[in-house]
Amino acid sequence: MDNSLGLFLIADGVGGQSHGEAAAEVAISSGQYYVRASRDAFDTSWPFGYDVNRSLNENRLLTAILLANRQLCKLKATSPDHAGAGSTLVGALIEGDRASVGNVGDSRVYLLRTGVLRQLSVDDTWVGQLVRGGAITEAQARTHSMRHVVTQAVGVETIEVHTCDEQLEDKDLILLTTDGVHGVLEHAVICSILANCRSLDEGVRRLIEAALDQGGPDNASCILVRYNRDGS
C-alpha cells in the first residue's frame, strides 16, 4: 500500500509458506517499483508495449504485473528451492476520481457503492470460469470441491492480466482481499460489515476476524480504501 502513489496491492503466495511469502514479496515490490517509476508518462518505458485500448493507468498496472511475473520467473530459474513458488497479485491504482484495477489469480477487488458490493477483478480459477459461463452460481462456487484451483498466477511463463477502469463516486469503498476472506465469507456478510463499520481500520479488523471465526486460513488479508470527492 502506497498512499502517495494511490496504489494498493495484495499478493497471496503459493508454494509452501516461506517460498510463498518470498513470491508475494517479489510480486509486491516489483509492481510497486514500476508504478512509482512510471509516474511521468512522458518518461516511461513500456517493455511489453502499450495497449491503446486500455487507459494509461491500466497500462501501468498491466506492465507492473508483467514485470512482477518476469522477476518471479527469474527467481525460480536461479533458485531451485523456489521452483514451485507463485503468487496471486491484484492492484488498484487510484488517481483523481478514477480507479484502475489489474489482477492475476484469485485475489479480488470489490467496489461498495450505496450498499451494493460489486467485484471488479476477474477470478483466475476453475470454478470462476464455470460461474462466468453460467454453469454454476456464486453460492455453489463457494462450496465447490475445486474452488481453490487457480488457473494462473504470477510466476509462470505466460500470463493474461485482467484490467478495468472504474469511475468513482463520493464515499465509494474499494476493498482488496485474498481468498482467505472472500472465499470464506458470504457476499452479504462482507457487504454488511462494510456498511456498518465506523472506520476503515474497523472494517479491515472485522472482516479478518469474521473470516477467522468461520475457520478461514491464516492468509486472510484485506485493504480498505474510501474515495472522498473533497480529497479528505
N, C-alpha and C positions, 0 to 999 in steps of 0.2 A: 504494500500500500504506500503510495507516494502522493500526498495531497497537493504538493507543489506542481506535479505533472497532471493531476486529475486522473491518475492511473491507479487501478485497483486490480490485483491479480491473485488468483488462488490456484495452487497446484497440489495434486494428490499423487504421491509417488507409489510405484509398484515395484516388485522385485525383491521383497524382503525389507525389513524395517530400515536398516542402515542404508542400504542401496536405494531404497525408495525415497528416503529423506534426501540423499545426495542428488538424485534425479530431480526432485521437486525444487531443490535449491538452485541447481543449474538452470532449470526452466525459468524460475522467477528472476534470477539475476540477469540472465541473458535477455529476457524480454524487457525488463526494466531499463537495462543499459541502452537498448536500441531506441526505445520510446524517448528516453532523455536525449539521446544523440540526434534524434530527428525532429526536435522542436522547431528548428529553422528549415522550413520546407524547401527553401531555395539552395540550401547547402546540405542536402540529404542524398545519400546513395541508396539505390533500390537494388540490392544484389539479386533479387528474384524477379525483377521487373515491376512495373506499375500497372495495376488493373484499372483502366479508365471507367469501368462500370461500378467501382467502389469509391467511397469518399476518401479524402486524404487520410483521415484518422482510421478508417477501416484498413487502408493500405499500410499504415504504420503498425497496427496490431497484427495484420497478416504477416508482415515482414518480421516483426518481433517474435512471433510464434515459430515461423520457419527457421529463424536464426537459433532460437532455443532448441529446436529439433536438431539442427546441424551440430550444435555444441554437445548435446547429449549423445548423439551418434559418435562424435569424436571421442568422448569419454569412454563409451562402451568399446570402441575399437582399440583404445590404448590401455584399457584396464579390464582384463578378463574377469575380474571379480564383479564388475558392473554389467556383465554381458546381458543379464536378464532385466536390467533396470529400465523403467519408463515412467511416464507421468502424464496425468491429465493437465491441461492448462486452460484457464478461462480468464478473460480480462475485460474490464470496462474502462474506456477512456472517455472522460467527460470534459468537454470544452464548451463554454457558454451554455446554451440550452439544448445541446445535443450529446447523446451518449452513443459511442461506437462500441460494439461488442464483438469479441472474437473467441473462438474456442476449438479445442480438440479434446476428445474424451467425454466423460460423463459428469464433470463438474458443471455447475449451472449458473446462469444469471437470470434473475427474475426482476420484473417491474411491478410494484404495487401502486396502483392509482385509483383513488376514490373507492377503496375497499376491494378492488379486483386485482388478483395476483396473476400475472402472465409471464410465462417463460420466454426469454428472448434468445437463449442459446439453443443449440441442437445437440441432442444426446447421441454420441457415437457408441451405441450399444445394440446388441442383437434385438432386445425387446423394444428399444426405441424405434428401430426400423419397422417392427410389427405394428407399433402404435401409429406411426406416420402413414403406414399402408392401410390402416383401418382393420387389421386382423384381430387386435385385442384393444381393450380400453386401458386408460391410465391406471385405473384401480386394479385391473388384472395384472398389469405390468409390475405393480408394486410387490406382488407376492409370487411372481413367476420364478420358477427354479433357475432360469437363465438370466435373471435381471442384472447380475453383476458382470456379465460377459461383455467386455469393452471391445469394439471393433477396430478402433485405432487410438493411438496415444502418441505423445511426443517421445521420440527415441527410436523411430523406425525410419526406413529409407525414404518412403514417400508418404506424405500425409495430405489430407484435404482439410483446409482451415475454413470454418464457417464464420461469416461475419454479417453484421447488420448494423443499421443506424436507427436511432430512436429519438424523435423529438420529445423533449422533456417538458413537463408542466409543473407549476409550482406545487411543492410538497410531495412530489414523487419520491418513492423509496426504491432504491436499487439494492438487491440482495444477491451476493455471490455465495455459493455453497458447494461443499463436497457432498458426495453421496452418503456420507455419514450423517448428514442432516436430511436432505430431501429424499433419500432412499428409505428413511425410517418414518418420518413424519408425514401425515396426511396433508394434502394440499390445503384443506380447510383449517387445519391446526396451524400451519405456517402463517396463513392469512390472518387468523385470529390473534396470534401472538404479536404480529407486526402492527395490527390495527390498534392494539391495546397497550403497546409499550410507550413509556413516558420519555424514553431517550434511546439513542442508537445503541449505547452500551448495554442498556437493559434488554433491548431486543435481541442482541447477539447472545447475551448470557442466557436468556430464557429459551432461545432456540436450541442452544447446545445442551442445556440442562434437560430439556424435553426429549431431545434425541437420545441422550444417555439413559434417561429414565425408561425409554422404550426399548432399551437393550441395544442401542446403536453402537458401532465400533468406535475406537478411540480416535479415529480420523475425522471426527465431527468438527468441521471448521466453517466459519462464515464471516462475511464482511457486509456491513450495512451502511449505506450512504443515503443521505437526504439531499434532494435538489431544492434549493430556495431561490426563487427568481431574483430576490434582492441581494443574493450573494452571501447571506449570513450563514 
